[in-house]
């Protein structure tokens, strides 16, 4: 995976020069719009981020914990699962429980999956006996303190993976509770300079491009720090259900129904009712395979920025990456990967205007829309195939084995190792 990630800062002309394929698939007005939202966020929060960064760098809870570059190799031959809080996560909680059970039945070295939770889903996962290896936090405020630090099981060993710009109160309390932190840092020049001035170390080793939502950052961290080249995103809807009632939109925004943090952070995005085409991944008992049902979803300006950020990074790396990698969108619903051929009002009203990113001849080799159980089964088959080849003395990789390059599970059957889960639920 290439480590050079295109920021939202370049102009559209610069984007066309650096990534012609991105400019082909993402229109200029959309790019300019998400750049404006991104700049507004940076302008409003950068002062707080810098203050947090300086306090954390000078603290004992920085010197007492690991740095992200020390994680290299942890994700080798493991698929990373990023767990978001989108409403479609409810479709996959039982699959995550089975995957977590597979993990804890063996040693860490043999875990097939690395589970990284968003801060919103951290305690809800623990309550369902789903045990993440990491929880990632990118929010710089302390409104998420209760999500991470209050009423946590005493024997929990989940590691906090976070940039140094998180609120010091959270880092300090996490440390007091005897739990571990793995630190990384923003790639912004001023934050890298501050890091090097205080630590005397090379900031690029722990640098990560923090763009979009926490799931996008989990993907970036899994690639750079864990060296895990297969990623499953669940609960990454980047949209919310359409409803006339604001109360119901707030209730349906997250899988947990808990919208309190949004109110505390003055980010009541459920008030917005912009629309984009979304999808619902359904299963046909007659055809014995999944199929895509397109339907409009509610979209906020912020969620749309997250969506385009992720898609642009997928496209850029599909165009430039020297290694084989795969992004499986296992959210089973939402807006991620739903692309528009035309952008006029008339074109966007046509059903044949919409398509999934999977269908692109270049990007579709790397990006897949799939049910979690099918993607997990395919990953397990690849691991088994690789183990057999090692025994035979013929070490192959995912590309030569071909398993991960098979058609996505939209046309696959149900997963073998998890096939009973859907019928049970």
C-alpha positions in Angstrom: 0.0 0.0 0.0 1.4 3.4 -0.9 2.1 5.6 2.0 1.6 8.8 0.0 -2.0 9.7 0.6 -3.6 12.6 -1.3 -5.0 15.2 1.1 -8.2 17.2 0.5 -6.1 20.3 0.4 -5.0 20.2 -3.3 -7.0 22.0 -5.9 -9.0 20.0 -8.4 -6.3 20.7 -11.0 -3.7 19.2 -8.7 -5.9 16.2 -8.1 -6.2 15.6 -11.8 -2.4 15.8 -12.1 -1.7 13.4 -9.2 -4.7 11.1 -9.6 -6.4 11.2 -13.0 -8.7 8.3 -12.1 -10.0 10.2 -9.0 -10.8 13.2 -11.1 -12.6 11.0 -13.6 -14.8 9.5 -10.9 -15.2 12.5 -8.5 -16.6 15.8 -10.0 -15.0 19.2 -9.4 -18.0 20.6 -7.5 -18.1 17.7 -5.1 -14.3 17.9 -4.5 -14.5 21.6 -3.8 -17.5 21.2 -1.5 -15.9 18.6 0.7 -12.7 20.6 0.8 -14.7 23.5 2.1 -16.2 21.4 4.9 -12.8 20.0 5.8 -11.3 23.4 6.0 -14.1 24.7 8.2 -13.5 21.8 10.6 -9.7 22.4 10.7 -10.2 26.1 11.3 -12.5 25.5 14.2 -10.6 22.7 16.0 -6.9 23.1 15.1 -6.2 25.3 18.1 -7.6 22.7 20.5 -5.7 19.9 18.7 -2.4 21.7 19.1 -3.0 22.4 22.8 -3.8 18.8 23.4 -0.8 17.6 21.5 1.6 19.7 23.5 0.2 18.6 26.8 0.2 14.9 25.9 3.8 15.1 24.5 5.1 16.4 27.8 3.2 13.9 29.9 4.1 10.6 31.6 1.2 8.9 29.7 3.1 9.6 26.5 6.5 8.3 27.7 5.0 5.3 29.4 3.2 3.9 26.3 4.1 2.5 22.9 4.3 4.4 19.6 2.5 3.2 16.6 5.5 2.3 14.5 6.3 -0.4 17.1 3.2 -2.3 15.9 4.7 -3.4 12.5 4.0 -7.1 11.8 1.1 -7.4 14.3 -1.3 -7.6 11.4 0.7 -10.0 9.2 -1.6 -12.6 7.7 -4.5 -11.1 9.6 -7.5 -9.2 8.2 -8.5 -6.0 10.1 -12.1 -5.4 10.9 -13.1 -1.7 11.6 -16.3 -1.5 13.6 -18.4 1.7 13.1 -21.7 2.7 14.8 -23.8 3.0 11.7 -27.4 1.5 11.9 -26.5 -1.5 9.6 -24.1 -2.8 12.3 -27.1 -4.6 13.8 -27.1 -7.0 10.9 -23.6 -8.1 11.7 -23.3 -8.2 15.5 -23.8 -11.9 15.7 -21.2 -12.4 13.0 -18.7 -10.3 14.9 -19.4 -12.4 18.0 -18.5 -15.6 16.1 -15.3 -13.9 14.7 -14.4 -12.8 18.2 -14.9 -16.3 19.5 -12.7 -17.7 16.8 -10.0 -15.2 17.8 -10.1 -15.9 21.6 -9.9 -19.7 20.9 -6.3 -19.4 20.0 -3.2 -17.3 20.7 -2.8 -13.7 19.4 -0.2 -14.8 16.8 -2.8 -17.1 15.3 -5.8 -14.7 15.4 -7.2 -14.6 11.8 -8.7 -11.1 12.5 -7.7 -7.9 14.3 -10.8 -6.1 15.5 -10.6 -2.3 16.0 -13.6 -0.5 17.4 -14.7 3.1 17.0 -15.0 4.8 20.4 -18.8 4.8 20.0 -19.0 1.0 19.8 -16.3 0.2 22.4 -18.5 -0.6 25.4 -21.5 -1.9 23.4 -19.1 -4.5 21.9 -17.8 -5.5 25.3 -21.3 -5.9 26.6 -22.0 -8.4 23.8 -18.8 -10.3 24.7 -17.1 -9.1 21.4 -13.5 -8.3 22.3 -11.7 -5.7 20.1 -7.9 -5.6 20.1 -8.0 -1.8 19.8 -10.4 1.1 20.2 -9.5 4.1 18.0 -10.3 7.6 19.1 -9.7 10.7 16.9 -12.0 13.2 18.6 -10.1 15.9 20.4 -12.8 16.8 22.9 -13.7 15.3 26.2 -17.4 14.7 25.5 -16.5 11.1 24.7 -14.9 10.5 28.2 -17.8 8.4 29.5 -17.7 6.2 26.3 -14.1 5.2 27.1 -13.4 5.7 30.7 -16.5 5.1 32.8 -18.0 1.8 33.8 -15.4 -0.3 31.9 -14.9 -3.9 33.0 -11.8 -4.1 35.2 -10.3 -7.0 33.3 -10.6 -5.4 29.8 -7.3 -5.3 27.9 -8.4 -3.3 24.9 -5.6 -0.9 23.7 -6.4 2.7 22.9 -5.0 3.6 19.5 -5.0 7.4 19.2 -3.3 10.5 17.9 -1.6 12.7 20.4 -4.2 15.4 19.8 -6.9 13.6 21.9 -8.0 15.2 25.1 -5.4 14.7 27.9 -8.1 13.9 30.5 -9.0 10.7 28.6 -5.4 9.6 28.1 -4.6 10.3 31.8 -7.6 8.3 33.1 -7.0 5.4 30.6 -3.5 5.2 32.0 -4.6 5.3 35.6 -6.9 2.4 35.0 -3.9 0.3 34.0 -4.6 0.1 30.3 -2.3 0.6 27.3 -2.1 3.3 24.7 -0.5 3.2 21.3 0.3 6.7 20.1 0.4 8.1 16.5 0.5 11.7 15.2 -1.0 13.8 12.5 1.0 14.4 9.3 0.3 18.2 9.5 3.6 20.0 9.3 3.1 22.1 12.5 2.2 18.9 14.5 5.1 17.0 13.1 7.4 19.9 14.0 6.1 20.1 17.6 6.5 16.3 17.9 10.2 16.4 16.8 11.0 19.5 18.9 9.8 17.8 22.1 10.8 14.2 21.5 13.8 14.5 19.2 12.4 11.6 17.1 11.4 11.4 13.5 7.7 12.3 13.3 7.1 10.5 10.0 7.5 7.1 11.7 4.3 7.7 13.7 2.6 10.0 11.2 -0.9 9.2 9.9 -3.2 11.1 7.6 -6.3 11.8 9.8 -9.0 12.4 7.3 -12.7 11.6 7.2 -14.3 9.6 10.0 -12.8 7.2 12.5 -13.3 4.2 10.2 -11.2 5.8 7.5 -8.5 6.4 10.1 -8.7 2.8 11.3 -8.1 1.6 7.7 -5.1 3.9 7.3 -3.6 2.7 10.6 -4.2 -0.9 9.7 -2.2 -0.4 6.5 0.7 1.7 7.8 1.2 0.4 11.3 -0.3 -3.1 11.4 0.7 -4.0 7.8 -2.6 -5.7 7.4 -3.6 -5.5 3.7 -7.2 -6.9 4.0 -9.7 -4.6 5.6 -13.4 -5.2 6.5 -15.6 -2.1 7.3 -18.8 -2.8 9.2 -21.3 -0.2 10.4 -19.7 2.4 8.1 -23.1 3.5 6.6 -22.1 7.2 6.2 -25.8 8.0 6.0 -28.9 7.5 8.1 -32.5 6.4 7.5 -35.0 8.8 5.9 -37.9 9.8 8.2 -40.0 13.0 8.6 -39.5 12.8 12.4 -36.2 14.4 13.7 -36.6 12.3 16.9 -36.6 9.1 14.8 -33.7 10.2 12.6 -31.7 10.8 15.7 -32.7 7.4 17.1 -31.8 5.7 13.8 -28.5 7.5 13.3 -26.4 4.9 15.3 -26.8 1.2 15.8 -27.0 1.9 19.6 -29.6 4.6 19.3 -27.4 6.8 21.5 -27.2 10.2 20.0 -26.2 12.1 23.2 -22.6 12.7 22.2 -23.7 14.5 19.0 -25.8 16.9 21.0 -22.9 17.5 23.5 -20.6 18.2 20.6 -23.2 20.5 18.9 -23.1 18.2 15.8 -26.8 17.5 15.3 -26.4 16.2 11.8 -29.7 14.4 11.9 -31.3 17.8 11.3 -30.0 17.7 7.8 -32.1 15.9 5.2 -29.9 16.1 2.0 -30.3 12.9 0.0 -27.9 10.6 -1.8 -28.5 7.2 -3.3 -27.7 4.4 -0.9 -27.9 0.6 -1.0 -29.2 -2.3 1.0 -27.5 -5.6 0.6 -30.2 -8.3 0.7 -30.1 -12.0 0.3 -32.2 -13.9 -2.2 -33.3 -17.3 -1.0 -34.4 -18.2 -4.5 -31.1 -17.2 -6.2 -29.0 -18.2 -3.2 -26.9 -15.1 -3.3 -26.8 -11.5 -2.1 -28.1 -8.6 -4.3 -28.0 -4.9 -4.1 -31.2 -2.8 -3.7 -30.6 0.9 -4.3 -32.7 3.3 -2.3 -32.3 7.0 -1.2 -30.7 7.7 2.2 -30.3 10.8 4.3 -27.0 12.5 4.1 -25.3 15.4 6.0 -22.5 17.5 4.6 -20.1 15.9 7.1 -21.1 12.4 6.3 -20.7 13.1 2.6 -17.2 14.4 3.2 -16.3 11.2 5.0 -17.8 9.2 2.1 -15.8 11.0 -0.6 -12.6 10.9 1.5 -12.8 7.1 1.8 -13.7 6.6 -1.9 -10.9 9.0 -3.0 -8.3 7.1 -1.0 -9.6 3.8 -2.4 -9.3 5.1 -5.9 -5.9 6.8 -5.4 -4.4 3.6 -4.0 -6.0 1.4 -6.6 -4.3 3.6 -9.2 -0.9 3.8 -7.5 -0.4 1.0 -4.9 2.6 -1.3 -5.6 1.1 -4.0 -3.3 -2.0 -6.2 -3.3 -4.7 -4.9 -0.9 -8.4 -5.3 -0.4 -11.1 -3.1 1.1 -14.4 -5.0 1.9 -17.3 -2.8 2.6 -19.3 -5.2 4.8 -21.7 -2.6 6.2 -24.5 -4.1 4.1 -26.2 -0.7 3.8 -25.5 3.0 3.5 -23.9 5.3 0.9 -20.2 4.1 0.8 -19.2 3.1 -2.7 -22.5 4.3 -4.4 -21.3 6.4 -7.3 -23.2 8.7 -9.7 -22.5 8.7 -13.5 -24.1 12.1 -13.9 -24.6 15.0 -11.4 -27.5 17.0 -12.9 -30.9 16.8 -11.1 -32.4 15.0 -14.1 -29.5 12.4 -14.3 -29.6 11.7 -10.5 -33.3 10.9 -10.7 -32.6 8.1 -13.1 -32.2 4.6 -11.7 -29.5 3.6 -14.2 -27.4 6.6 -13.1 -26.1 4.8 -10.0 -23.5 2.1 -9.6 -21.2 0.5 -7.1 -17.5 1.3 -7.0 -17.0 -2.5 -7.3 -18.0 -2.4 -10.9 -15.1 -0.2 -12.0 -12.6 -2.2 -14.0 -9.6 -0.9 -12.0 -11.0 -0.1 -8.6 -13.1 -3.2 -8.5 -10.0 -5.3 -8.1 -9.4 -3.9 -4.7 -12.8 -2.6 -3.4 -15.6 -5.1 -2.7 -19.2 -4.8 -1.3 -19.8 -8.0 0.6 -21.6 -9.5 3.6 -19.3 -9.9 6.5 -19.8 -13.6 6.8 -18.9 -14.1 3.1 -15.8 -11.9 3.3 -14.7 -13.7 6.5 -15.2 -17.1 4.9 -13.2 -16.0 1.8 -10.4 -14.7 4.0 -10.3 -18.0 6.0 -10.1 -20.0 2.8 -7.1 -17.9 1.6 -5.3 -18.5 4.9 -6.0 -22.2 4.6 -4.7 -22.2 1.0 -1.6 -20.4 2.0 -0.9 -22.8 4.9 -1.3 -25.7 2.6 1.1 -24.1 0.1 3.7 -23.5 2.9 3.5 -27.1 3.8 4.1 -28.1 0.2 7.0 -25.6 0.1 5.3 -23.4 -2.4 4.7 -20.0 -0.7 2.1 -18.0 -2.6 0.4 -14.7 -1.9 -3.2 -13.6 -2.2 -2.8 -12.4 -5.8 -1.3 -15.7 -7.1 -3.7 -17.8 -5.1 -6.5 -15.8 -6.7 -9.1 -16.3 -3.9 -9.3 -12.6 -2.9 -9.7 -11.6 -6.5 -12.7 -13.8 -7.1 -16.0 -11.9 -7.8 -17.3 -10.2 -4.7 -19.9 -11.9 -2.5 -22.7 -10.2 -4.3 -22.5 -13.2 -6.5 -20.9 -15.6 -4.0 -22.8 -18.2 -1.9 -23.0 -17.9 1.9 -19.7 -18.4 3.8 -18.8 -21.9 4.9 -17.4 -21.3 8.4 -20.2 -18.9 9.3 -23.0 -20.3 7.1 -25.3 -21.3 10.0 -25.3 -17.8 11.6 -27.8 -16.2 9.2 -30.4 -19.0 9.6 -30.0 -19.0 13.4 -30.7 -15.2 13.5 
